[in-house]
């Protein structure tokens, strides 16, 4: 089964590259809109915990992230989300 999945992914990649090439011939750049998003482990962990805030947002200081930053229940920021 893994071989079949890898074959399918390779075929999709080849078709995608072919489409980009044909669009490039016509003067359309399809690669500029397609930037790979780089996420850190903390971003993925935050998303898994159900926190929909970026690392630089105060709302992201919840749970283990708050305790790692030195904030906790009763010793935190005094901030609440409405």
Buried (B, 14 or more C-beta within 10 A) or exposed (E): EEEEEEEEEEEEEEEEEEEBEEEEEEEEEEEEEEEEEEEEEEBEEBEEEEBEBEEEEEEBBBBEBBBEEEBEEEEBEEEEEE
